């Protein structure tokens, strides 16, 4: 709790990103090790479930769903967690275009990551994953990955006033 209090009023005390440091105003939650994204078939959109993917890409699709990886260490978690697989458009043509974008992304991810050797190094996975960042951002619902950006309310107050504001806010 103490760190959160310090970060609230003192922007300079906010934890920095492990890879980007001072180049961004905060910290991005990142994978700590090589990971795989597993999506159970029940959570896949209908248009992805209808693909004969288990025959086309048996390395990643099976009766349980799909598995995408390896995802290299240091990948922003929200790059994957905020992917929006379903269009929010009401226009059927717009929905179809969005579904096509998602299918193209899925196929690109599966093809690129599937081409990695089973014993791929983290560097090989990182190099392959670089080409997936832009397409992932195109279908990302919230591309602001900074988790402690906060706001600037109270940051210009004198230190004693900042502490008083923090104590006051604790009463709510």
Buried (B, 14 or more C-beta within 10 A) or exposed (E): EEEEBBBBBEBEEBEBBEEEEEEBEBBBBBBEEBBEBEBEBEEBBEBBBEBEBEEEBEEBBEEEBBBBBBBBBBBBBBBBEBBEBEBEEEEEEEBEEBBEBBBEBBBBBBEBBBEBEEEBEEEBBBEBBEEBEEBBEBBBEEEEBBBBBBEEEBEEEEEEEBEBBBEEEEEE
